[in-house]
Each structure stands twice: as C-alpha cells, then as structure tokens.
Amino acid sequence: SGRLAHVSRWSLFVVPLVWFGYSERSQKSTQFARIELIASQMPDSVSAQYALGEALKDAGKLRGAATVFEKILVIKPDDSETQNNLGIVLARLGQTDRAMHYFDQVLEREPDHVEALTNLGLAHAHKGNFNEALRYYEAALRIDPYFELAQENHDRAVARFGSDLAEQRNTRAVELASQGHIEQAIDALYEALKVDPQSVAAHNNLGIILTGQGRGEEALVHYRHALRLEPQAVSTHVNVGLLLIRLGDFQQAEQHILQAIQLNPELPQPHNALGLLFGARGDKERAIDCYRRALNRDSDYGEARRNLERELGVSRKDTP
C-alpha cells in the first residue's frame, strides 16, 4: 500500500491509484476525517499538514490540496517533497507553468531528484515540448534506470515522436558541427539514436564527424549501421570507401566504391573516390582517368579538379 501511495505522488496526469485496504467508502471517509481532525489540531505540524495535503490530493480535492501545500511552504519554504507535490497538484489543475516553477525549485537544490525530473518532463510533454521532455526523462533514468514512471513516459514519447525527435536532434547536430562544437554535435547525434536507432542520417553524420576526429573504427560502425538500414545509399558507400582508404583496407574500399558506381554511374563523387583509391595504390594513370570521369559528369566539381591537378603535377615532375 505504501508503494502505491508513493508512486501516485509522482504521477502528474494519471488518475491517483487506490490504496489497498481502503476500498470501502466508509473506511475511506473515516480515515480522511481522522487525518483532517489531526491537521486541524496541529496547524503548525508539517507532517500533519502534509498528510492532509496528500489525502486531499488522492481524494481529487486539488484546490484544497494546493492550499495546504502552499501553507506548508510558508512554514518550511525549502521542503522538496511539498514543492514536488504542489507542482503535481497545479499541473492537474492545468497550471502547468506554475507547476514547472516548483519542480525547478526542487531541482535547483537537488539536481538528482528523479521524481521532480520526471514530473518536469511530463510538464514539458503536456506543453508539447517533447524534446525537452525526453531530456528530463533520460536524466531521471541515468540516476535511476529502474524508475518506472520515467521509463514508461520516455517509451511513450519515443513511440509517438521518435523519428521527429531524431530529425530535430540530427539537425541540431549539423548546426553545432558547423559552428565548431564537435563534441556537442556528437552528443546530439547519439541522443538522436537513443530515440530512433534506425536514423540513417544520424548514423551517417556520426560517421562523417568521427572520421574527421580520427576515430575511424567508431565511424565505420555507424556507416555499416546506415548501410544495413539503407543498402543502396550511394553517399554512404562512398564515405565508407574513403574511410577504408584511410584505414589501409583497399580491397574493401574498392568494393564499396564500385558498388556506388554501379548504383549511380552518373554521379561524380564515386569516380573521384575511385581516383583516390588508385592514387593511394600508386597507380597515377588510373587515378587521373577517374578524376577526369568525375569532371566529365560535373565540370564544377572542385575536389576532383584539385585531385587531378595534384596528380598531373606529380606526373610532370616525374617525367624526364
């Protein structure tokens, strides 16, 4: 019975659970009257007033409960449990912004308060801020991975909005990377994959950024995830090929680049990648031929032009 009462304090928008042992209306009425009498005789007792606030909340008498919790905060302004409960009551009354104020106050003193984190997540979800809601659910679950209310609401939000949330986080990651905030971009992409593990864009972008950070093996894992989800993605095959050239696996690199050319022979990027592969193998003539093929498909493709000029410059130096 204690667990049910405890859990009901944390649940913002769920109908309060019924306590075991008080199923009869008369028993409930007697118990409530007893709590009310004690509270009236002990107006300065935080515990007596708190019990009354809880009883009023569980009985659905939300305005009365709010009044009691507010009185407690006059006596004990920094009581986290009272602030958390007042936030719950206000949220149920539709006063979401005021509720969030009290949850924030709890978290200012106790950043690891899992109930307040979860309730703040629920409040954000109620306002339609699902990205923020997930952030608070995940914070609560990092502290207590078995906290059911956070897990249930996290899973519910992901089921309904996972792909949209992943897209938002992926977009944010691209913005962060373009501003030079690489580690934050990586974090945002991993957050995107938490809500949608099948986000091809997030896997691809992680591959690109991790490659740039010299974390090739990690990048390869994400590229291969992306290819399992979208086997005919030309750009991913090219990126994997380029990474494998860096890693010295020329055979696997060639397979991916040739696959990209087969999928779309008119794109210049795979031909440029094949040129880089031949250049890495020391085959200048075939590299030059590939760069020219890339430029035949897009004469403004600057990377292929630079690669061609580099190889031709080397060739002229080597020519007697």
Long-range contacts (C-beta under 8 A, 24 or more apart in sequence): 5-54, 5-58, 7-148, 7-149, 8-58, 9-54, 9-57, 9-81, 9-84, 9-85, 9-88, 9-115, 10-84, 10-88, 10-115, 10-118, 10-119, 10-149, 11-88, 11-149, 12-88, 12-91, 12-92, 12-99, 12-119, 12-122, 12-123, 12-126, 13-91, 13-92, 13-122, 13-126, 16-57, 16-58, 16-60, 19-58, 28-59, 31-55, 32-59, 39-68, 44-75, 46-72, 46-75, 46-76, 46-79, 46-82, 49-75, 50-81, 50-82, 53-82, 53-85, 54-85, 57-85, 57-88, 57-89, 62-89, 62-92, 62-93, 63-93, 65-89, 66-90, 66-93, 78-109, 80-106, 80-109, 80-110, 80-113, 80-116, 83-116, 84-113, 84-115, 84-116, 84-119, 87-116, 87-119, 87-123, 88-119, 91-119, 91-122, 91-123, 91-126, 96-123, 96-126, 96-127, 99-123, 100-124, 112-143, 114-140, 114-143, 114-144, 114-147, 114-150, 117-143, 117-150, 118-147, 118-149, 118-150, 118-153, 121-150, 121-153, 121-154, 122-153, 125-153, 125-157, 130-157, 130-160, 130-161, 130-164, 130-165, 131-165, 131-168, 131-169, 133-157, 134-158, 134-165, 134-195, 138-191, 138-194, 158-195, 158-196, 161-195, 162-195, 162-196, 163-196, 163-199, 165-192, 165-195, 165-196, 166-192, 166-193, 166-195, 166-196, 166-199, 166-201, 166-202, 167-192, 167-199, 167-201, 169-195, 169-202, 170-199, 170-201, 170-202, 170-205, 173-202, 173-205, 173-209, 174-205, 177-205, 177-209, 182-209, 182-212, 182-213, 185-209, 186-210, 186-213, 198-229, 200-226, 200-229, 200-230, 200-233, 200-236, 203-229, 204-233, 204-235, 204-236, 204-239, 207-236, 207-239, 207-240, 207-243, 208-239, 211-239, 211-242, 211-243, 211-246, 216-243, 216-246, 216-247, 217-247, 219-243, 220-244, 220-247, 232-263, 234-260, 234-263, 234-264, 234-267, 234-269, 234-270, 235-260, 235-269, 237-263, 237-270, 238-269, 238-270, 238-273, 241-270, 241-273, 241-277, 242-273, 242-276, 245-273, 245-276, 245-277, 245-280, 250-277, 250-280, 250-281, 253-277, 266-297, 267-297, 268-293, 268-294, 268-295, 268-297, 268-298, 268-301, 268-304, 269-294, 269-301, 271-297, 271-304, 272-301, 272-303, 272-304, 272-307, 275-304, 275-307, 275-308, 275-311, 276-307, 279-307, 279-311, 284-311, 284-314, 284-315, 287-311, 288-312, 288-315
